[in-house]
Amino acid sequence: MKIGILTYHCTTNYGATLQAYALLTAIKQQGWENVEIINYQPYSMLRNFFIRPIQPINKQLQINSQIFINLRKCLNMRKFVLENLPLSRKKFHTKASLKKHNQNYDLAICGSDQIWRIDSIKGFDSAFFLDFINDTDCRKISYAASFSDTDSLSDHQSLIHQLLKKFDKILVRDSNSLRLVEKECSLPAVKVVDPTFLINYDNLAVLPKLRQEYLLIYNQQSFTVLEEDFIKNVAKNNNLIIVSVGQINRIASINVVEADPKEWLGYFKLANYIVTNTYHGTIFSIIFKRQFTVILNGNKSNKTGDLLRDYNLEDRIFLTQLQPQNPEYKLRNIDYSKIEKKVQIAVANSKKCLFEAIAENHKSLVE
């Protein structure tokens, strides 16, 4: 049986890259060896993740002083993908070229991340609903697909409903996506964990060679002055240096911008404390059982808040109105003996949903 996965894989975002790796690896570990990533790289995503960071001058006519650091990061991320993700023989940049793809898949999976987000940098792209797949020869499922913070399907509701009707199983990543499928499309769906929860990273992570204990920061949106003060307080009170991975932060003693995903994992694994405003930063804090604080931004509150509620970790959210009065507010230790059981149950249920859907497809092929 040949399986094709369509997801975000051509990116400099660590979470997106690792979720693609994790889903493919989890499936292969079950014995389904003939599986590959459909190498769809929309021009909009290439511009955002690979071209803009290495342009010498931006739209405001400012010189890009980080061009060489960003270039190394782009090359390191691309190297990881080429070495660790089996890609389809052909590469596709447009929906038109993708529809001409003679894929010969028995099962197509639209994978995790915000692939169904309507207002993302790529806009609405029906390819991520597998509209290019021949329905008569190939079955379709989703795993941990997300609409992110899309509030309503609006003008796309009818088309999305028709596309999702052709899926044998719809597995989504968060409660908002579950609501949109069930309420706006009147279709059954199941909420599952992000694929990064499905595998172990002991043999993948490259540990940093730091001798000092450190607080790790991983952010996509810049921190406010109040948030920076909180981070510096935590570091000072616990005798930790501040390390930033993925981008430069002015409050960090060490900035590791060009880390590849293996090195990124290593920094998370050994951190004494983590502060992040990202979804996958939160996930890997939980996976490696780290003490952490999450700074919720508006466009992250749906998915990250949903994740924290699932494991009763809402108290890890940075609350601006409380923090100035109580700088130790977020430093209570997480009891992972309680959290781990919840995670294990969620992971087991998610694997069951995914692997049963794959097995059902295989059964239909041999009957």
LINRABEL-V907658 format. One record per residue. N is the residue number from 1. RES is the residue in three letters. OMEGA is omega in degrees with one decimal (NA if undefined). BURIAL is + if it has 24 or more other ideal C-beta (glycine too) atoms within 12 Angstrom, else -. Layout:
BEGIN
<<N RES OMEGA BURIAL> <N RES OMEGA BURIAL>>
END
This chain:
BEGIN
<<1 MET 179.8 +> <2 LYS -176.7 +> <3 ILE 174.9 +> <4 GLY 179.3 +> <5 ILE 174.9 +> <6 LEU -178.4 +> <7 THR 172.6 +> <8 TYR 177.7 +> <9 HIS -178.3 +> <10 CYS -171.4 +> <11 THR 172.5 +> <12 THR 177.2 +> <13 ASN -175.6 +> <14 TYR -178.6 +> <15 GLY -179.9 +> <16 ALA 179.9 +> <17 THR -176.5 +> <18 LEU 176.9 +> <19 GLN 176.2 +> <20 ALA 177.8 +> <21 TYR -175.6 +> <22 ALA -179.4 +> <23 LEU 179.6 +> <24 LEU -179.0 +> <25 THR 179.7 +> <26 ALA 179.3 +> <27 ILE 179.9 +> <28 LYS 179.8 +> <29 GLN 176.4 -> <30 GLN 176.3 +> <31 GLY 177.9 -> <32 TRP -172.1 +> <33 GLU -174.9 -> <34 ASN -177.1 -> <35 VAL -178.6 +> <36 GLU 173.2 +> <37 ILE 174.5 +> <38 ILE -168.7 +> <39 ASN 179.4 +> <40 TYR -177.8 +> <41 GLN 180.0 +> <42 PRO -177.9 +> <43 TYR -178.6 -> <44 SER 179.8 +> <45 MET 178.2 +> <46 LEU 178.8 +> <47 ARG -174.7 -> <48 ASN -172.4 +> <49 PHE -172.7 +> <50 PHE -175.5 +> <51 ILE -178.8 -> <52 ARG -177.8 -> <53 PRO -177.7 +> <54 ILE 172.9 -> <55 GLN -176.4 -> <56 PRO -178.5 -> <57 ILE -179.4 -> <58 ASN -176.3 -> <59 LYS 179.2 -> <60 GLN -179.4 -> <61 LEU 176.4 -> <62 GLN 179.8 -> <63 ILE 179.0 -> <64 ASN -176.1 -> <65 SER -177.7 -> <66 GLN -172.0 -> <67 ILE -176.2 -> <68 PHE 175.4 -> <69 ILE 179.4 -> <70 ASN 178.8 +> <71 LEU 178.8 -> <72 ARG 178.3 -> <73 LYS 178.3 +> <74 CYS -179.0 +> <75 LEU 179.5 -> <76 ASN 178.7 +> <77 MET -179.9 +> <78 ARG 178.6 +> <79 LYS 178.5 -> <80 PHE -179.5 +> <81 VAL -177.7 +> <82 LEU -178.2 -> <83 GLU -170.5 -> <84 ASN -179.3 +> <85 LEU 173.6 +> <86 PRO -177.2 +> <87 LEU 174.7 +> <88 SER -175.3 +> <89 ARG 179.6 -> <90 LYS 177.4 -> <91 LYS -176.3 -> <92 PHE -179.8 +> <93 HIS -178.8 -> <94 THR 177.3 -> <95 LYS -179.1 +> <96 ALA 179.4 -> <97 SER 179.5 -> <98 LEU -179.1 +> <99 LYS 178.1 -> <100 LYS -176.2 -> <101 HIS 176.4 +> <102 ASN -166.1 -> <103 GLN -178.6 +> <104 ASN 176.7 -> <105 TYR 171.8 +> <106 ASP 178.6 +> <107 LEU 176.2 +> <108 ALA -179.9 +> <109 ILE 169.0 +> <110 CYS -167.5 +> <111 GLY -169.1 +> <112 SER -179.1 +> <113 ASP -171.2 +> <114 GLN -173.8 +> <115 ILE 179.9 +> <116 TRP 178.9 +> <117 ARG -173.1 +> <118 ILE -173.2 +> <119 ASP 179.9 -> <120 SER -178.7 +> <121 ILE -179.3 -> <122 LYS -174.9 +> <123 GLY 179.3 -> <124 PHE -177.6 +> <125 ASP -176.6 +> <126 SER 177.7 +> <127 ALA -179.2 +> <128 PHE 168.4 +> <129 PHE 174.6 +> <130 LEU -178.9 +> <131 ASP 179.8 +> <132 PHE -177.6 +> <133 ILE 177.1 +> <134 ASN -174.5 -> <135 ASP -175.6 -> <136 THR -176.2 -> <137 ASP -171.9 -> <138 CYS 176.7 +> <139 ARG -175.0 +> <140 LYS 169.8 +> <141 ILE 171.1 +> <142 SER 171.3 +> <143 TYR 176.8 +> <144 ALA 175.0 +> <145 ALA -175.0 +> <146 SER 169.9 +> <147 PHE -177.3 +> <148 SER -176.9 +> <149 ASP 174.9 +> <150 THR -174.7 +> <151 ASP -179.0 -> <152 SER 178.9 -> <153 LEU 175.4 +> <154 SER -174.0 -> <155 ASP -178.1 -> <156 HIS -172.7 +> <157 GLN -176.4 -> <158 SER -179.7 -> <159 LEU 180.0 -> <160 ILE 177.2 +> <161 HIS 179.9 -> <162 GLN -179.8 -> <163 LEU -177.8 +> <164 LEU 177.2 +> <165 LYS -177.2 -> <166 LYS 179.1 +> <167 PHE 175.2 +> <168 ASP 179.2 +> <169 LYS 178.6 +> <170 ILE 178.1 +> <171 LEU -174.8 +> <172 VAL -169.6 +> <173 ARG -172.3 +> <174 ASP -175.2 +> <175 SER 178.8 +> <176 ASN 178.2 +> <177 SER 176.6 +> <178 LEU 179.1 +> <179 ARG -177.6 +> <180 LEU 179.5 +> <181 VAL -175.6 +> <182 GLU -173.9 -> <183 LYS -175.3 -> <184 GLU 179.8 +> <185 CYS 179.3 +> <186 SER -179.7 -> <187 LEU 178.9 +> <188 PRO 178.3 -> <189 ALA 179.2 +> <190 VAL 177.0 +> <191 LYS -179.4 +> <192 VAL 179.9 +> <193 VAL 172.9 +> <194 ASP -176.7 +> <195 PRO 178.5 +> <196 THR 176.3 +> <197 PHE -167.9 +> <198 LEU -174.4 +> <199 ILE 178.0 +> <200 ASN -174.1 -> <201 TYR -175.8 +> <202 ASP -177.3 -> <203 ASN -178.5 -> <204 LEU -175.2 +> <205 ALA 174.0 +> <206 VAL -172.5 -> <207 LEU 178.7 -> <208 PRO -178.8 +> <209 LYS 179.0 -> <210 LEU 176.7 +> <211 ARG -179.6 -> <212 GLN 170.8 -> <213 GLU -171.5 -> <214 TYR 168.8 +> <215 LEU -178.7 +> <216 LEU 171.7 +> <217 ILE 175.9 +> <218 TYR -175.8 +> <219 ASN 172.8 +> <220 GLN 172.7 +> <221 GLN -177.1 -> <222 SER 176.4 -> <223 PHE 172.6 +> <224 THR 178.0 -> <225 VAL 178.9 -> <226 LEU 178.7 -> <227 GLU 176.4 +> <228 GLU 179.5 +> <229 ASP 178.2 -> <230 PHE -179.6 +> <231 ILE 180.0 +> <232 LYS 176.9 +> <233 ASN 179.7 +> <234 VAL -179.7 +> <235 ALA -178.4 +> <236 LYS -176.8 -> <237 ASN -179.0 -> <238 ASN 177.4 +> <239 ASN -179.1 -> <240 LEU 168.0 +> <241 ILE -179.1 +> <242 ILE 178.0 +> <243 VAL 176.2 +> <244 SER 178.3 +> <245 VAL 176.4 +> <246 GLY 176.0 +> <247 GLN -178.5 +> <248 ILE 172.6 -> <249 ASN -173.8 +> <250 ARG -178.1 -> <251 ILE -177.4 +> <252 ALA 173.0 +> <253 SER 179.9 -> <254 ILE 176.3 +> <255 ASN -179.6 +> <256 VAL -172.3 +> <257 VAL -169.7 +> <258 GLU -179.8 +> <259 ALA 171.9 +> <260 ASP -176.7 +> <261 PRO 179.0 +> <262 LYS 178.2 +> <263 GLU 177.3 +> <264 TRP 177.8 +> <265 LEU -178.9 +> <266 GLY 178.2 +> <267 TYR 176.6 +> <268 PHE -174.2 +> <269 LYS -175.8 +> <270 LEU -176.8 +> <271 ALA 175.0 +> <272 ASN 176.5 +> <273 TYR -178.9 +> <274 ILE 169.9 +> <275 VAL -176.6 +> <276 THR 170.8 +> <277 ASN -178.5 +> <278 THR 179.9 +> <279 TYR -177.3 +> <280 HIS 171.4 +> <281 GLY 176.5 +> <282 THR -179.6 +> <283 ILE -176.5 +> <284 PHE 170.1 +> <285 SER 179.1 +> <286 ILE -178.7 +> <287 ILE -178.0 +> <288 PHE 175.6 +> <289 LYS 178.7 -> <290 ARG 167.7 +> <291 GLN -173.4 +> <292 PHE 171.3 +> <293 THR 178.0 +> <294 VAL 173.9 +> <295 ILE -175.1 +> <296 LEU 170.2 +> <297 ASN -175.6 +> <298 GLY -174.9 -> <299 ASN 177.4 -> <300 LYS -169.6 +> <301 SER 179.7 +> <302 ASN -173.4 +> <303 LYS -178.4 +> <304 THR 176.2 +> <305 GLY 177.9 +> <306 ASP 178.9 +> <307 LEU -178.9 +> <308 LEU 177.5 +> <309 ARG -179.2 -> <310 ASP -175.9 +> <311 TYR 178.1 +> <312 ASN -178.2 -> <313 LEU -178.7 +> <314 GLU -179.0 -> <315 ASP 176.8 -> <316 ARG -178.7 +> <317 ILE 176.8 +> <318 PHE 179.4 +> <319 LEU -174.9 -> <320 THR -174.3 -> <321 GLN -179.6 -> <322 LEU -169.4 -> <323 GLN -177.2 +> <324 PRO -178.8 -> <325 GLN -174.2 -> <326 ASN -175.1 -> <327 PRO 179.3 -> <328 GLU -170.6 -> <329 TYR -174.3 -> <330 LYS -171.6 +> <331 LEU 173.6 +> <332 ARG -176.2 -> <333 ASN 174.4 -> <334 ILE 175.3 +> <335 ASP -174.4 -> <336 TYR 174.9 -> <337 SER 177.2 -> <338 LYS -177.3 -> <339 ILE -174.1 +> <340 GLU -179.6 -> <341 LYS 177.9 -> <342 LYS 179.4 +> <343 VAL -178.8 +> <344 GLN 178.7 -> <345 ILE -180.0 -> <346 ALA 179.8 +> <347 VAL 179.9 +> <348 ALA 178.9 -> <349 ASN -179.3 -> <350 SER 177.0 +> <351 LYS 179.5 +> <352 LYS 179.4 -> <353 CYS -177.5 +> <354 LEU -173.5 +> <355 PHE 174.9 +> <356 GLU 178.7 -> <357 ALA 178.0 +> <358 ILE -179.6 +> <359 ALA 178.2 +> <360 GLU 178.3 -> <361 ASN 179.0 +> <362 HIS -179.9 -> <363 LYS -178.7 -> <364 SER -179.6 -> <365 LEU -175.1 -> <366 VAL -179.3 -> <367 GLU NA ->>
END
